[in-house]
Amino acid sequence: MIKVFAMALVIIIGAILIYASTRPDSFRIERSITIQSTPGKIFPLINDFHQWESWSPWEKIDPQINRTYSGAQEAKGSIYEWSGNKNIGRGRMEITESIPPSKITIKLDFFTPFKAHNAVDFVLTPNGSSTLVTQAMYGPSPFISKLMGLFFSMEKLVGEKYEEGLSNLKRMAEK
């Protein structure tokens, strides 16, 4: 009986691992919001990491988070590093492209609780008296990410935080 159970367990684990290996090699998580403001008013709130404390939901997860700013004050070359509790981990962001007032690209590196190297784009598209703001994170999906994705949805977890952050950005920009 134990041999049958052990064999079934090995087959199930093998099937899960094989299925995980068939998942896509990259990911993209994207959210958008329409803000009743100009790109010129919204852009500085994103282009300066010092402004993120006022709208980014990630900033609220750990009240004791340690922040370090270096490089340029804002725009290309601006660097923000953080170290926090187990829920926020440790990582680094660097603005690698800044095209006022329409696009910002950020290199995003996580060191703990897991390693990951991704990119984040903010694209601001004017539409009459409003602006469509799109935030997207994308990057490779190594095997461990594919496997973890079978048990919880990064799209849902990160997507909800993006929605919250974009809503906060909207409130600030529409003041």
N, C-alpha and C positions, 0 to 999 in steps of 0.2 A: 504493500500500500504506500509506504513512504517513497519507494522508487518511482511509482506512478506519479505521485504528487510532485516529486523533484523534477521528473522529466517534463511534466506539464508546465511547471514554473519556468524551466529553461526554455521551453518552446515559446511561452508567452513573452518572456523577456527578450528573446531573440527576435520575435515578430515586432515588438515595440521598437527595438533598435534599428531593424531594417526599415520599418515605416518612417522613423525619424530621419533616416539618411535620404529619403526621397523628398523631403521638404525643400522649399526654395533655398538657394544659396545666398540670397540677400533679402532685405526687408525694407519697407517704407511705411512710416506712420505719419499721417497728415491730417490736419484740422484747419478750418478756415472760419473767419468771422467777418461780418461787415461792421465797420466802425464809422460813425457819422463824424468824420474828421478828415483832415488832409494828410497825405503821406508825410508831409513836412513836420507835422506835429507828432505823429506816431513814431517815426523813424528814430529820433534821439532817445526814446524810451527803451529801444531795443539795442541800439548801436553803442550804448554806454553801460557796461556791466554794473556800474555803481547804481544805476536806476532799477536793476532787476529786483532788489529787495522789496520794492514797492508793488510789484505785480506778479512775480514768479511764485507759483505755489510750492516749488521745491524749497524755497527759502524758509517756509513756515514749518517744514517737517521736523527740523531740529533747531530749537531756539538757541542752542549753544554752539552752532556751527562756526567753525573757524574759516574765515575768508582771507584770501591774499590776492591783491591786485598788482599786476606788473605790466611792463610794456607800455604801449601807448595809452593815454588817458581814455580814449574811445576809438572806435573804428578799427581798421586793419592793424594788427599787431597788439591789440588789447588782450590781456590775459587775465582770467579769473580762475583761481584754484580754491577748492573747498575740501574740508575734512570734517566729518560729522559722525553721528552715531551709526548704528548698524542699518538704520533705515535710509540714510542718505549717503553713506560711504565716503569715498575720497575720489576726487577727479579734477579735471582741468578743461577749460574751454578757452579757445583762442579764435578771435575774429580773423578769418583768412581772406575775406572779401567784403568790401563795404561800398556799395554803389548808391549814394544818396539820391533821392529818398525812396529807392525801390527795392533793394535787395541787400541782405546780410547773410553771409555764410560763415558758419562756426565749426571748427574742428572740436569734437567732443570726445574726450578720453575718460573712461572710468577705470580706476585702479582697484578699488574694493567697493562692494563685496564681490565683484567679479570684474574681469578685464574685458573691455570693449572699446573699439575705436570706430566712431561714427561721425557723420556730418549732420548739421542742422541748417536748414535754409529758412529765412523769413523773407517772403515776397510780398510787397505792398503794391497793389494795383488800384489806381484811382478809378472811380466810377461815379461821375457827377460830383455831388457834394460829399460822397462817402468814399471809403477805401476798403477793399477786400484785403485782409491780412491772412496769409497762409503760412503756417508753421509746419515743417516736415523734417523728420529725422529719418536717415537712411544709412545703410551700411551692410557689411557682410553678416551672414548667419552661420557661424561655426557650428559644428555638430552639437555641442552642449546647448546652444540656443535653440536648435531644432528640437532637441529632446525636451527641453524645458517647455517649449511652446506646445507640446502635446498635453501638458497639465495645467498651464495657465496662459492667459492671453496678454502678451505684451501690448498688442493693439488696444485692448481695453484699458489696461493699467496706465500706460503712457498717454493714450488718447484722452482719457478723462482728465489727466493733469494738464494736457495741452488746452483742452476746452476751458478749464478753470483759469489758466494763465491768460488765455486770449480774452476771456470775459473780464478779468481784472484790468488788462491793458485797455479794453474798450471803455471801462468806467473812468480810467485815468485820462484817456485821450478825449473823451467827450465832455470833460469838465469845462 
